[in-house]
Amino acid sequence: MFSPENALCSELSSLFAQGLTRKLRALDTPCLPLVRAGEEELLSFASNDYLGLAAHPTLARALADGALAWGSGSGASHLISGHLKPHALLEEALANFLGFPRCLTFSSGYLANLAVTPTLAAGRDDAIFADRLNHASLIDAARLSRARQQRYPHGDLKALQRLLSASKAKTKVIVTDAVFSMDGDIAPLAGLWELAEQFDAWLVVDDAHGFGVLGERGAGSLSYCGLPPHPGIILMGTLGKAAGVGGAFVAASETVIEYLLNKARSFIFTTAQPPALAVAALASLHLISESDARRAHLRNLIRQLRAALSALPWPLLPSATAIQPVLVGDNQTALSLSEVLRKRGVWVPAIRPPTVPQGMARLRVSLSAAHNEEDVTRLAKALHEAGREMA
């Protein structure tokens, strides 16, 4: 007799045999460079806390004060009664900081991405042009749309131009990560915008890993690439990575934001984030704008790490960002390497399919401004020792 649970057990066994199972690890400490999980104390290179703000006392106080003033929850979706003054103030501050006319806030980057692409490209006569290495949330957003999805090779502007030139779609939407979360490289945003202008397409940019870190005062990847805000660009950014809090935003023209507010299902039909998070995010935005020293320190750590790992048996993918992937290839080897590091008190997660393509398993080293030079030296030493042990 068929048993649904047996079928799940069989699939889990298959995932285990391929080195593709995951497990949760509960930490007994806040998000800091040195964390504790039970009896283990680990130097962590596993978070996206790029500016070291997740445990910053200023943000903790702002969050607590926000909860005391505004309660623990918003109580409803934004369009019912859940849009409170902290939300409005945060949206205004983000728009001003980024130079866009208007912003909408969301409870997560996933929800924000699900709001944009399916709403702009809603019909079967529309087309989405997506970088092959886009984040899962962008892939799922395209799947939710009834539009035709065409994926171009990673960062390949010529291939994208050919697809756009051949398309007779009514609405065209180019969708890309700004900083690719598993490779750490930066999309050719200036070239993408030239193509968007040439073919009357929207350009949707997911700046989850660039906001707060790149560009003038941490304004993000558009600033870093010299692209000013434009009515044809829709920018998504998260507040749970460099900003150290939680939630996300979409910045765009007045018309686009008004359209999303009225049509985007993942905005309309979900409860607004707790207002205290908006209060903390406002405090974070102030810290981000004054964090040039943190960003300079982070750049120095990136240079130090890349120099120290140049002779590893595994290649370091080219990246000028805080994401520094060590390409291993085999799933089990990546897991074993991560475990060898863990035994040395260093935590670097093994990333495997479907997060990355088959045969491209890796260690994803994530640096933070909260790290110091001694931390990077310890990581490099542990990786070299692991390389000799596993040779």
N, C-alpha and C positions, 0 to 999 in steps of 0.2 A: 504494500500500500504506500502511495506517495505521501511523504511527510514534508511540509514546507520547511520545518526546522532542520530536518536532515539535509535538505538541499542547501540551506545556508551554511551548515557545518561543512559540507563538501566543498563549497566555494571558499570558505575560510581556510580550509586545509590546503587548497590549491594556492591561495595567496601566500600562505606560510612557506610552502615549498619553493615559491619564486622569490622569497625574501621581500614580500610586499605588504606584510601586515604592519599595523601601527599599534601603539599603545599610549595611554595617557601617563604622564608623570606629574604628580602633585608636588608642588614646591612649598616649602615651609617658610619661605622668605619672599619679600617683594621682588619686583623686577630690578635686579642689581647685577653688576658684573660677577659678584661672588654670591652664589645661591646655595641653598641647602635642601636636599630631598631625603628625608629620613636621616640616616646616619652619614650620608654622603655630603661632602662640601665640594662644589664644582665651580670652576672658573667658566662662566658661561659666554659663549659666542653664538647664542641661539635666538636672541630676541631681535625685534625690529625697533628697539628703543634707541634710534640713531643719535639723538642728542642727549641721552641720559636724563630725560625728564619724567619718566614714568613713576619714579619714586621721589620726585622733587618736592620738598616740603611746602613750597609756595602753592603748588597745584593741589596737594593734599588738603591744605587749609582752605583753598578756594572751593574745593569739592564739598568739604564739611560745612562751610558757611553757606554754600548754595543749597545744600539739603535742609539746613535749619531754616533758611528763608523761604524756600520754594517747595519743600516736601521731597519725598523719595521718588515720586513718579509724576508723569504728565497727565495721566488719567484718560487720555483719548488720543485719537489721531490729530494731526496738525489741523485738518480742515473741520473738525468738530469743535473741540474745545481745548486741545492739547498744545496749541501753539502759544507758549508763554513768553513773557518779555525777554528772558535770557536767550531764548531761541532767536527772537527777532534781532536782538543786539549782536549775537554771534554772527548771524547771516550778514548783517550790515558791516561788521568789522572785517569779516573775511572778504567780502566784495571790495571794500576799500583797500585792504592789504594787497589783494591780487590784481586790482585794477579793472575788475569786471563790473558791469552795472548792477548785477544782482546774484544772490546765492540762495540755494535751498539746502537745508541740513537733513541728514538721514541717520538712522541708528547704526549703519555699518556701510562699508564700501561695497559690499556685495549687493545690498539693497539699492545703493545709489547707481551702480552699474546696471542692475536689472531695470531701473527706471528709465535710463536714457536711450539705449539703442533700440529696444522693442517699440518705444514710443515714437522715435523719429522715423524708423523704418518699419512701419506697421503692415504694409501691404505686400501682396505677391508681386507687384510691379516694381518694388524697391529692391535695393541691393546693399549688402554689407561687405566691406572689404577689410579683412582682419589679418593682422600679423600672425604668422603661424605659432609664435611663442607667447601669444597673449595669455593673461591670467584666466583661470577657470571661470571667474565671475563674468568676464567679457565673453567667453565662449558660451556660457549658459545664457547670457543676455541675447546673443545672436540666435541661439536655438529657440528662445521664446518668441522671437519675431517670426512673422510669416514671410519675411523677405528672403531672397536668395543670398546665401553666404558664400563668399569667395575668399579663400585664404591665400595670401601671398608669402613666398619664402621670407624668412626673418630679415627685416630691414632692407629688402630688395626693392628699391624705388623703380627700377626699370620694369620689373615684373608687375608691380602695382600699376604703373602707367599703362602697360599693355591691357591689363584687365579693365581699367577705367575706360580706356579708349574703345574697347569692344562692347562696353555695356550700354544698353539702351534703357536702363532703369529710370523710373520717374524720379526717385529720390536715391541719392548715393550717400553712404555713410562710411568714412574711413575710421577704423577703430584701432587704437594701439595703446599698449603700455608706454609710459614715458621712460621709466627705469624698469627693466625686466627683472622680475623678482628672483629668478633663479640663475640668471646669467650675470646680472649686475651691469649690463651695458645700457646705453642710452639710445632711444629711438632717434632717427634722423628727422626731427620734428620740423626743421625749416624746409626740408625737401618734401615732406608729407603735406605741409601747408601749401607749398607751390602747386602740388598736384590737386589738392582740394580746390584751390582757386581756379585752376585751369579747367577742371571738370565739374564745377559747381556742386561740390560735395561738402557735406559736413565733415569736420575733423573732431573726433571724440578722443580725448587724451586722459588716460588713467595715470595720475601722478601720485599714486599711493606711496611710492618709495623715493620720490623726489621732493615733495612738499616739506618744507622746514629744513632741508639739507642743502639743496642746490639753489643757485641763483642769488640775486641781490637780496640780502636780509632773509634768505631762506624762502623766497617767494616761489621757488620750484623750478621745474624743468623748462617751462616756457621762457622764464627769465634767463635761465642758464643758456638756452639756445638762441637768445636774442629775439624771441617772438613776442610782440605785444598782444594783449587781448584783442580779439576780433569777433564780430558777430557770428562768423562761421565756425568758431572754435568753442567746444564745450569741454570744460575741465572738471574732472573728478579728483578729489583728494581725500585722504583719510586723516582722522584725528587720533588714531590709536597707535601710530608708529612714531615718527619723529615728534609729534605733538604730545605724546605720552598720556593721552586721555582715552577717548573712544568716540565712535561715530564717524561721520563723513559729510562731505558737501559736494554739490555741483555748482560750478560758477559758469555763467553764460550771459547772453544778452537778456534784456528785459522780456523780449518776446518769447525766447526759448524757455526761460524760467516760468513764465505765466502759462505756457503750453504744458510743461511738465506738471505744474501744480494742478492743472485741470485734467490731465490725461494719464499720467504715470501711475500705474497700479500699485507699485511697491512704495510709492509715497502716499497715495490716497488711503490705502487699506491697511496701514500699520500704525501702531501706537507711536507717538513721538517719543524721542529719547528723554530720559529724566532731565529736567531743567538744570539740576546741579551739575550734570556733565557739561552743559553749555556754559555754565559759569566758570568751570575749571578750564574749558577750552578757550574761553576769552583770556584767562590768565596765561594760558600756554602761548597764545598768539603774541602776547606782549613779550614773553621770554624768547620766543623764536626770533622776533624782530631784533632782539638785543644779543643774539647768540653768535655773533661773528667769531668770537674767540673759540667757542665750542666747535664750530664748523672748521676753523683752521686747525685745531687740535686733531679733529677727526681725519682731515686730509693728511696730516703728518703720520698718523697711525697707519693709514692706508699705504703710504709710501714705505714706511718701515716694514710692514708685513710683506709687501710684494718683493722687496729686496731680500728679506730673510728666507722666503720660500722659493727663490729662483732655482734652487738645485734639488727640489723634491722629485721623487720618482713619478709623481702624478702632476700633470700640467695645471697651472693656475689660469683660469679663464681671464681674458683681458677685461678689466673693469676699473674705472676710476671712482667707483662709488663704494659705499660701506659694505656692499655685498661682494664677497670675495670667494667664488666657488673653486674648490679643488676637484677637478674632474677625475673620477675613479673608473667609471664605466660599468663594472659588474655590480649588481645589487648586493650580493652577499659580501663582496669585498668592501663595499662602502659601509655596510653594517659592521663588519669586523673592524674596520679602521676607526669608526666612531666609538666602538666598544674599547679598543686599545687606548684611545685618548681618554675615555671616561675613567679607566683604571688609573690613569695618570692625573686624575682630578680636573680634566678639561672637557667641557661639554660642547661638541659641535655636531649638529644633527646630520644624519644621512638622509639625503633626498633621493627618492626613487620614483619610477613611473607609478601612476600617470602624471605626477607633478612635473616630471621631466620626460623627454622621449626615451624610448627603449635604448639600452646601451649607453645612456648618459647619466647614470647614477653618480652622485657627487656628495662631498661635504660642503655645506653652505656655511661659510664663516661669515658672521655678521658682526661688524665692528660698531662700537658706540663711543661717543665722546666721554662716556663714563669710564671707559678703559684707560689704562695708562701704558707707558712704554714697557714697563716690566711685565704687564699682562700679555702684550704682544710677543715679547721675547719668550715667555713661558709657553705660549701656544706654538711658536715656531720650533722651539726645542722639542716639544712633545711630538709634533708632526714628523720631524726628522728622525727621532727615535723610533716612532711607529713605522716609518718607511724602512728603516734598517731591520726592524723586527719582522716585518711582513715580506721582506724581499725573498 
